[in-house]
């Protein structure tokens, strides 16, 4: 029994010595690491990031003829509105169907739909068309009296229309074949390029890329002569 107790004491002593030795080794390693000088790593400078290149959109060419024609149309509608806004019939019927001023509203609303399909119009004409139409609605509700919107919108509409009407039609420098075409009545003009004929139908290419077809007899005598001379 005493032998077993003696062996247990010896074994415990060996384990304790091993633990103490391990602790001493760890302490020595920590001291060696602490004695070494700390070398700071050089900082790596971040390269400046250049902003992505912004592609410049090409300037859109303004279709002077289409812009001027639309401006004249809107100007006539605005003048008509100024004349009938004080009419008692307008105050009573408004823009009701089959009423005196329903055609004014329908034509202007239809024009606003086609404006979105046009290319090369002077910036601001779409807003001008909205301004005329909305002013008509305001005058209908206020029985011809000025509103905050009409006071704000109408002067700006008039300014935009004046700028569009002053535009001068010029042939595109890269397309010397563009010229002014006039109908047989002399009332309508368009800037376009002769694109050929199919039978007695003339094909004209407008600066906005649209192709217009019309009978030869609908053109003025000067334009018909120009086509005949070109065919010689």
Backbone bond lengths (Angstrom), bond angles and torsions (degrees), N, CA, C in turn:
res aa  C-N    CA-C-N  psi(-1)  N-CA   C-N-CA  omega(-1)  CA-C   N-CA-C  phi
1 X - - - 1.463 - - 1.524 109.97 -
2 X 1.314 116.05 -42.11 1.458 120.37 179.23 1.511 109.61 -66.94
3 X 1.314 116.42 -32.83 1.490 120.20 178.72 1.518 110.48 -63.47
4 X 1.319 115.81 -42.83 1.477 120.48 -179.66 1.521 109.82 -64.50
5 X 1.326 117.49 -41.82 1.466 121.03 179.23 1.521 110.64 -63.37
6 X 1.349 115.54 -38.17 1.461 120.11 -179.32 1.520 110.46 -66.47
7 X 1.308 115.76 -41.56 1.471 119.60 178.71 1.533 110.70 -63.49
8 X 1.323 117.54 -39.25 1.463 120.90 -179.99 1.518 110.93 -64.40
9 X 1.336 116.39 -38.11 1.473 119.63 179.64 1.503 110.55 -67.40
10 X 1.349 116.65 -40.88 1.478 120.97 179.78 1.524 110.34 -63.89
11 X 1.336 116.53 -43.49 1.468 121.19 -179.02 1.531 111.14 -63.57
12 X 1.313 117.29 -42.02 1.465 120.91 179.35 1.517 110.86 -64.75
13 X 1.366 115.53 -36.17 1.467 119.91 179.37 1.522 110.69 -65.64
14 X 1.337 116.56 -41.52 1.479 121.21 -179.80 1.529 110.27 -63.79
15 X 1.314 117.23 -45.22 1.484 120.92 -179.87 1.510 110.23 -62.20
16 X 1.367 117.14 -41.98 1.457 120.35 -178.86 1.516 111.17 -65.01
17 X 1.318 116.35 -39.65 1.475 119.44 179.18 1.519 111.32 -64.76
18 X 1.352 115.04 -40.44 1.477 118.29 179.20 1.522 111.83 -62.77
19 X 1.328 116.05 -40.44 1.462 119.65 -179.96 1.522 111.11 -65.28
20 X 1.363 114.19 -40.79 1.466 118.22 179.14 1.513 110.95 -64.94
21 X 1.325 116.55 -40.12 1.473 120.65 179.28 1.527 110.65 -63.42
22 X 1.352 115.35 -40.94 1.474 118.78 178.77 1.515 111.18 -63.55
23 X 1.324 115.61 -42.35 1.467 118.69 179.04 1.514 110.70 -62.99
24 X 1.365 116.92 -40.59 1.459 119.31 179.11 1.523 111.07 -63.45
25 X 1.358 116.71 -38.13 1.473 120.62 -179.76 1.523 110.31 -65.73
26 X 1.347 116.21 -42.89 1.478 119.50 178.97 1.521 110.45 -63.15
27 X 1.363 116.42 -39.79 1.460 119.96 -179.47 1.514 110.84 -64.96
28 X 1.312 117.21 -39.68 1.464 121.22 178.81 1.516 111.32 -65.54
29 X 1.353 116.84 -39.62 1.476 120.38 179.39 1.532 110.56 -64.45
30 X 1.326 115.84 -40.19 1.466 119.79 179.72 1.523 110.35 -64.64
31 X 1.356 116.32 -40.44 1.462 119.93 179.56 1.515 110.86 -65.09
32 X 1.355 117.80 -41.13 1.458 120.39 179.46 1.533 110.97 -63.14
33 X 1.359 116.33 -41.24 1.468 120.24 -179.89 1.523 111.47 -66.35
34 X 1.341 116.47 -36.53 1.456 119.94 -178.85 1.517 111.42 -72.26
35 X 1.333 116.75 -27.64 1.468 120.01 -177.99 1.531 111.82 -75.87
36 X 1.323 119.24 -19.53 1.468 121.79 -179.23 1.524 109.86 -74.01
37 X 1.334 118.55 137.23 1.482 120.33 178.17 1.525 110.99 -68.67
38 X 1.326 114.81 144.31 1.478 120.21 179.09 1.523 108.95 -87.23
39 X 1.281 115.54 119.90 1.471 121.75 -179.93 1.523 108.44 -99.01
40 X 1.332 116.40 118.70 1.477 120.13 -179.45 1.523 109.96 -75.63
41 X 1.292 115.76 133.82 1.466 120.51 178.25 1.526 109.76 -75.43
42 X 1.304 116.56 137.64 1.474 118.59 179.71 1.528 110.99 -63.85
43 X 1.338 115.90 140.68 1.460 120.55 178.86 1.517 110.92 -77.10
44 X 1.277 114.07 137.84 1.463 119.73 177.78 1.520 108.39 -94.33
45 X 1.330 116.14 117.57 1.463 120.03 -179.19 1.527 110.52 -71.73
46 X 1.313 114.18 130.23 1.466 118.24 179.09 1.538 109.78 -74.81
47 X 1.292 115.38 135.18 1.457 119.87 179.38 1.533 109.41 -73.08
48 X 1.326 116.88 134.45 1.470 118.49 178.70 1.528 111.41 -63.13
49 X 1.313 114.68 136.82 1.463 120.28 -179.28 1.525 108.40 -91.79
50 X 1.293 115.19 118.01 1.465 118.86 -179.94 1.522 109.36 -77.58
51 X 1.340 117.45 141.12 1.472 120.08 179.78 1.515 110.90 -65.17
52 X 1.335 117.17 150.30 1.462 119.28 179.70 1.520 110.78 -61.82
53 X 1.296 114.76 143.65 1.460 119.97 179.75 1.518 109.86 -66.22
54 X 1.311 116.10 133.15 1.451 121.71 179.05 1.512 108.78 -97.39
55 X 1.317 115.24 120.44 1.450 119.46 179.68 1.520 109.61 -75.76
56 X 1.296 115.81 127.00 1.450 120.54 177.81 1.520 110.05 -80.03
57 X 1.321 115.38 124.62 1.457 118.99 179.11 1.518 108.77 -75.42
58 X 1.333 117.46 138.56 1.458 119.84 179.83 1.519 111.75 -62.97
59 X 1.322 114.75 144.81 1.451 118.88 178.94 1.525 109.74 -65.94
60 X 1.316 115.39 134.18 1.452 119.87 179.42 1.522 109.44 -81.68
61 X 1.322 115.23 136.28 1.453 119.82 178.08 1.516 109.15 -80.97
62 X 1.307 114.46 136.78 1.462 120.41 -177.67 1.513 109.52 -88.10
63 X 1.315 115.50 129.22 1.460 121.72 174.63 1.522 107.09 -81.91
64 X 1.333 115.89 98.71 1.458 120.29 -173.97 1.521 112.04 -64.48
65 X 1.329 116.31 -39.94 1.468 119.66 -176.89 1.520 110.82 -65.87
66 X 1.342 116.55 -49.24 1.463 120.11 -179.40 1.532 110.83 -63.80
67 X 1.338 117.39 -38.99 1.461 120.42 179.72 1.522 110.88 -65.29
68 X 1.330 116.18 -42.20 1.459 119.03 -179.03 1.527 111.38 -68.01
69 X 1.327 116.83 -40.67 1.466 119.79 179.02 1.528 111.39 -63.03
70 X 1.338 116.10 -41.94 1.464 119.32 178.66 1.528 110.41 -65.99
71 X 1.330 117.01 -40.00 1.460 120.13 -180.00 1.523 111.20 -63.75
72 X 1.326 117.34 -39.75 1.470 120.86 178.49 1.526 110.22 -65.02
73 X 1.341 116.76 -40.27 1.458 121.28 177.47 1.528 110.47 -60.92
74 X 1.332 117.26 -47.13 1.462 121.19 -178.93 1.528 111.16 -67.76
75 X 1.325 116.33 -35.02 1.455 119.54 178.45 1.532 111.41 -63.53
76 X 1.335 116.18 -41.45 1.466 120.13 177.97 1.529 111.02 -64.87
77 X 1.335 116.62 -39.29 1.460 120.06 178.87 1.529 110.92 -66.64
78 X 1.318 116.40 -38.75 1.458 119.58 179.20 1.527 110.68 -67.60
79 X 1.326 117.26 -41.56 1.461 120.22 177.69 1.527 111.41 -62.19
80 X 1.329 115.71 -42.08 1.462 119.13 177.86 1.523 111.07 -62.58
81 X 1.323 116.67 -40.45 1.462 120.59 178.93 1.523 111.15 -61.68
82 X 1.316 116.55 -42.16 1.460 120.08 179.69 1.534 111.45 -63.59
83 X 1.337 116.54 -27.42 1.460 120.24 -179.37 1.530 112.66 -81.00
84 X 1.360 117.22 -39.86 1.472 117.67 -174.57 1.525 114.00 -99.35
85 X 1.329 118.29 0.24 1.473 118.94 -178.01 1.531 112.63 -65.41
86 X 1.334 116.77 -22.90 1.468 120.60 178.95 1.526 112.67 -98.53
87 X 1.324 117.52 4.78 1.466 121.38 -178.78 1.533 109.41 -74.37
88 X 1.334 119.05 127.98 1.472 120.67 178.15 1.530 112.93 -58.64
89 X 1.346 117.46 -32.99 1.466 119.14 177.51 1.528 110.80 -62.97
90 X 1.321 115.92 -37.66 1.467 119.43 177.82 1.523 110.34 -66.92
91 X 1.335 116.99 -39.44 1.461 119.91 178.82 1.526 111.01 -64.21
92 X 1.336 116.08 -31.97 1.467 120.11 -176.00 1.532 111.56 -85.77
93 X 1.351 116.23 -47.47 1.469 120.33 -174.58 1.528 113.29 -93.63
94 X 1.329 116.43 -27.92 1.456 118.83 -176.28 1.519 111.16 64.76
95 X 1.330 115.69 -135.75 1.461 121.34 178.76 1.529 111.32 -105.43
96 X 1.323 116.26 30.56 1.459 120.66 -179.78 1.521 112.43 -58.42
97 X 1.325 115.47 152.28 1.464 120.90 -177.45 1.530 110.29 -61.43
98 X 1.339 113.95 139.56 1.479 122.10 179.17 1.522 111.99 61.80
99 X 1.319 116.76 22.18 1.455 120.84 176.03 1.534 109.20 -102.26
100 X 1.343 118.58 168.47 1.465 119.82 -172.51 1.525 115.23 -54.63
101 X 1.336 117.38 -33.04 1.458 119.07 -172.97 1.534 112.84 -111.89
102 X 1.299 116.51 14.63 1.470 119.36 178.67 1.530 110.99 -69.01
103 X 1.348 117.57 -33.84 1.460 120.70 -179.39 1.527 111.08 -65.17
104 X 1.328 116.55 -37.65 1.472 120.17 177.56 1.521 109.90 -57.60
105 X 1.309 115.95 -46.82 1.463 121.26 -177.89 1.531 111.06 -67.61
106 X 1.330 117.56 -43.96 1.466 121.22 -177.14 1.528 111.59 -64.88
107 X 1.334 117.22 -43.27 1.467 120.32 -179.51 1.526 111.07 -65.36
108 X 1.322 116.27 -40.91 1.461 119.22 -179.15 1.524 111.12 -70.10
109 X 1.307 117.06 -37.63 1.462 120.26 178.35 1.527 110.92 -66.94
110 X 1.331 116.82 -39.92 1.468 120.77 177.41 1.528 110.82 -65.27
111 X 1.300 116.93 -38.30 1.470 120.73 179.03 1.516 111.32 -64.70
112 X 1.311 117.10 -36.73 1.465 120.28 179.13 1.524 111.10 -63.89
113 X 1.323 117.49 -32.37 1.465 120.98 177.68 1.514 110.28 -67.73
114 X 1.325 117.33 -42.91 1.467 120.38 -178.16 1.522 112.31 -73.18
115 X 1.343 117.12 -25.70 1.465 119.36 179.95 1.523 110.54 -59.84
116 X 1.337 116.77 -38.62 1.457 119.95 179.84 1.511 113.89 -64.32
117 X 1.329 118.17 -17.44 1.455 122.19 -180.00 1.524 112.52 -96.95
118 X 1.332 117.08 -7.43 1.458 121.17 -179.76 1.527 110.02 -83.81
119 X 1.326 115.83 150.19 1.459 121.56 177.56 1.531 109.13 -121.83
120 X 1.309 115.80 143.86 1.449 119.93 176.00 1.516 114.83 84.98
121 X 1.332 118.00 12.90 1.460 119.94 178.48 1.529 110.34 -74.53
122 X 1.316 115.55 151.78 1.458 120.21 176.78 1.529 109.63 -60.11
123 X 1.352 118.41 129.78 1.465 120.04 178.73 1.526 110.89 -56.27
124 X 1.316 115.41 135.71 1.453 120.68 179.16 1.516 113.93 105.35
125 X 1.340 117.85 -14.98 1.462 119.24 -178.45 1.530 111.37 -70.43
126 X 1.320 116.70 -35.54 1.463 119.25 177.58 1.528 110.18 -63.71
127 X 1.345 116.00 -42.32 1.463 119.88 177.61 1.528 110.70 -66.70
128 X 1.331 116.89 -33.95 1.462 119.86 178.54 1.527 110.85 -65.36
129 X 1.334 116.46 -40.61 1.467 119.72 178.14 1.527 110.29 -63.29
130 X 1.321 116.33 -41.21 1.465 119.51 176.75 1.525 110.58 -63.51
131 X 1.346 116.42 -40.38 1.454 120.00 -179.23 1.515 112.76 -62.22
132 X 1.347 117.17 -40.34 1.465 120.48 178.86 1.528 109.83 -66.99
133 X 1.324 116.53 -45.05 1.462 120.17 -178.38 1.521 111.52 -64.37
134 X 1.319 117.26 -45.36 1.461 120.72 -178.57 1.524 111.19 -69.08
135 X 1.328 117.00 -32.60 1.463 119.72 176.27 1.526 110.48 -63.91
136 X 1.340 116.22 -38.89 1.460 119.37 175.89 1.515 111.99 -60.75
137 X 1.340 116.62 -40.68 1.459 120.35 178.52 1.527 110.82 -66.21
138 X 1.339 116.26 -39.06 1.464 119.34 179.46 1.529 111.35 -66.28
139 X 1.332 116.72 -42.67 1.468 119.97 178.60 1.529 110.91 -64.00
140 X 1.321 116.96 -34.01 1.461 119.64 178.26 1.524 110.43 -65.15
141 X 1.333 117.10 -43.24 1.467 119.96 -178.42 1.530 111.60 -72.17
142 X 1.340 116.61 -35.19 1.470 119.98 -175.69 1.528 112.50 -92.44
143 X 1.357 116.25 3.50 1.470 121.31 -178.10 1.527 111.48 57.68
144 X 1.317 114.59 47.28 1.458 120.85 173.74 1.511 115.69 87.11
145 X 1.312 118.70 -1.82 1.458 120.57 -179.46 1.531 110.37 -85.41
146 X 1.330 114.51 151.65 1.461 119.80 178.60 1.528 110.25 -68.82
147 X 1.327 114.80 144.48 1.468 121.32 176.39 1.520 108.74 -120.82
148 X 1.319 115.86 172.84 1.466 119.22 177.65 1.530 110.49 -58.73
149 X 1.337 115.60 -37.76 1.462 118.17 -178.27 1.524 111.16 -69.48
150 X 1.338 118.30 -45.61 1.462 119.74 -177.95 1.532 110.72 -64.83
151 X 1.323 117.70 -36.77 1.467 119.61 178.22 1.526 111.10 -65.16
152 X 1.322 115.98 -34.48 1.464 119.88 -178.73 1.525 111.71 -82.75
153 X 1.314 117.87 -39.14 1.460 121.68 -169.42 1.525 114.10 -84.52
154 X 1.307 117.53 -45.76 1.472 119.90 -170.79 1.530 112.70 -60.08
155 X 1.340 121.52 -43.96 1.470 119.05 176.57 1.523 112.89 -59.14
156 X 1.321 117.59 -37.55 1.464 120.53 179.49 1.526 111.11 -70.70
157 X 1.321 116.44 -37.44 1.464 120.06 176.88 1.525 109.93 -62.05
158 X 1.314 117.38 -46.06 1.464 120.94 -179.28 1.526 111.45 -61.10
159 X 1.332 117.15 -39.73 1.457 120.90 179.35 1.523 111.02 -64.52
160 X 1.332 117.14 -43.97 1.466 121.02 178.84 1.519 111.30 -62.98
161 X 1.325 116.66 -41.99 1.467 119.87 -179.46 1.521 111.27 -66.40
162 X 1.331 117.33 -37.94 1.466 119.46 177.60 1.526 111.23 -62.47
163 X 1.322 116.49 -41.48 1.466 120.06 179.32 1.528 111.32 -64.50
164 X 1.327 116.82 -40.35 1.467 120.27 -178.58 1.526 111.27 -69.43
165 X 1.311 117.31 -38.97 1.467 120.35 -177.90 1.528 110.73 -69.11
166 X 1.329 117.77 -27.60 1.461 121.04 179.61 1.523 113.05 -77.23
167 X 1.336 117.55 -11.61 1.462 120.15 -178.06 1.520 110.18 -60.05
168 X 1.314 115.54 140.04 1.462 121.08 177.16 1.522 108.79 -107.60
169 X 1.308 114.95 133.12 1.458 119.84 179.01 1.517 109.20 -76.10
170 X 1.317 116.01 126.77 1.459 121.21 177.78 1.519 108.55 -129.37
171 X 1.325 118.27 139.19 1.462 119.95 175.08 1.522 109.97 -61.91
172 X 1.297 116.21 145.44 1.458 120.09 178.35 1.529 109.43 -67.90
173 X 1.332 118.58 134.70 1.464 120.44 -176.70 1.517 113.08 -56.73
174 X 1.340 116.99 -36.78 1.456 119.94 -177.56 1.527 112.72 -81.91
175 X 1.315 117.52 -4.59 1.462 120.97 -177.35 1.533 109.44 -132.05
176 X 1.333 117.41 81.06 1.462 119.81 -176.50 1.513 113.17 -65.67
177 X 1.335 118.37 -12.50 1.461 120.55 -177.75 1.528 112.66 -81.83
178 X 1.322 118.00 -6.37 1.461 119.29 177.98 1.528 109.40 -70.35
179 X 1.305 116.09 136.07 1.458 120.88 -178.70 1.519 109.25 -150.74
180 X 1.315 115.44 169.58 1.459 121.06 178.15 1.529 109.78 -85.30
181 X 1.321 115.83 130.98 1.459 122.11 176.82 1.527 108.45 -113.96
182 X 1.331 115.24 141.66 1.459 120.88 -178.26 1.521 109.17 -126.05
183 X 1.336 116.21 141.32 1.462 118.80 179.19 1.530 110.00 -79.44
184 X 1.324 115.78 173.95 1.465 121.52 -174.34 1.522 112.41 -65.36
185 X 1.344 118.26 -22.74 1.462 120.55 179.56 1.523 112.26 -85.67
186 X 1.333 116.78 -17.10 1.456 120.99 -178.25 1.508 114.23 81.91
187 X 1.327 117.63 1.86 1.462 121.16 -176.60 1.524 113.21 -87.49
188 X 1.331 116.37 -29.75 1.456 119.52 -172.92 1.524 109.99 -116.92
189 X 1.333 114.78 138.98 1.452 121.56 178.19 1.520 109.47 -132.55
190 X 1.312 114.56 153.84 1.460 119.55 178.73 1.521 108.86 -151.81
191 X 1.313 115.27 143.97 1.461 121.56 175.87 1.519 107.79 -93.05
192 X 1.317 116.84 122.63 1.465 119.96 -175.76 1.519 110.18 -159.43
193 X 1.319 114.26 168.60 1.464 122.37 178.08 1.519 108.56 -111.51
194 X 1.337 116.31 135.25 1.457 120.65 178.82 1.523 109.15 -67.07
195 X 1.335 115.70 122.56 1.458 120.80 -174.88 1.526 112.46 -111.01
196 X 1.341 117.50 -0.20 1.459 119.90 178.10 1.520 111.76 122.60
197 X 1.329 114.22 -178.25 1.461 120.77 -179.49 1.520 110.01 -133.88
198 X 1.317 114.78 146.87 1.467 121.92 172.55 1.521 105.95 -123.45
199 X 1.322 116.06 101.20 1.456 119.92 -173.44 1.510 109.56 68.65
200 X 1.316 116.38 -120.76 1.467 121.22 177.51 1.528 111.41 -104.60
201 X 1.317 117.13 17.88 1.470 122.28 -179.81 1.521 109.67 -104.36
202 X 1.307 115.85 130.34 1.467 122.36 -178.84 1.519 109.37 -95.35
203 X 1.314 115.53 137.12 1.464 121.54 176.65 1.532 108.04 -109.74
204 X 1.343 116.65 125.27 1.452 122.67 179.79 1.531 109.38 -122.25
205 X 1.318 115.67 134.91 1.467 121.51 -179.91 1.521 108.64 -104.42
206 X 1.354 116.47 117.27 1.456 121.36 -179.41 1.532 110.69 -82.28
207 X 1.340 118.12 159.28 1.471 120.83 179.95 1.524 114.04 -58.04
208 X 1.336 118.01 -25.53 1.457 120.06 179.68 1.517 113.14 -82.85
209 X 1.358 117.20 4.15 1.458 121.17 176.74 1.511 114.82 94.16
210 X 1.325 117.65 -5.88 1.460 120.44 -179.52 1.523 110.51 -83.04
211 X 1.316 114.86 144.54 1.462 121.00 178.59 1.525 109.18 -103.29
212 X 1.331 115.63 131.16 1.459 122.17 179.62 1.527 107.77 -113.26
213 X 1.317 116.43 133.61 1.463 121.04 176.54 1.521 108.56 -119.66
214 X 1.325 115.25 139.90 1.464 120.14 178.88 1.519 108.84 -158.11
215 X 1.334 117.73 154.08 1.463 120.89 179.09 1.529 110.82 -63.44
216 X 1.306 115.94 146.70 1.457 121.05 -179.73 1.523 111.49 -58.31
217 X 1.337 117.20 -37.34 1.456 121.04 -176.96 1.526 112.24 -67.61
218 X 1.330 117.91 -14.39 1.454 120.66 179.01 1.526 112.47 -80.61
219 X 1.336 117.42 -10.18 1.447 121.22 -179.95 1.526 110.82 -89.21
220 X 1.317 116.17 161.26 1.460 120.77 178.40 1.527 109.97 -68.64
221 X 1.323 116.28 163.81 1.458 120.67 179.75 1.524 111.33 -61.55
222 X 1.334 117.16 -38.44 1.464 119.83 179.60 1.526 111.14 -63.41
223 X 1.344 117.15 -39.87 1.463 120.29 179.68 1.525 110.81 -69.89
224 X 1.334 116.77 -38.67 1.469 119.12 178.04 1.529 110.22 -64.58
225 X 1.329 116.71 -38.90 1.472 120.68 177.73 1.517 110.23 -65.04
226 X 1.358 116.85 -39.89 1.451 120.04 178.62 1.521 111.41 -60.42
227 X 1.320 116.55 -39.75 1.465 120.91 179.50 1.525 109.86 -68.30
228 X 1.345 116.77 -43.02 1.472 119.11 179.88 1.526 110.85 -63.82
229 X 1.325 117.35 -42.25 1.466 119.56 179.49 1.519 111.25 -64.79
230 X 1.315 116.05 -33.70 1.471 118.80 179.45 1.514 111.09 -69.04
231 X 1.330 116.50 -30.17 1.465 119.95 -178.89 1.499 114.18 -79.24
232 X 1.340 117.21 -11.10 1.461 120.30 -179.16 1.511 111.78 -73.56
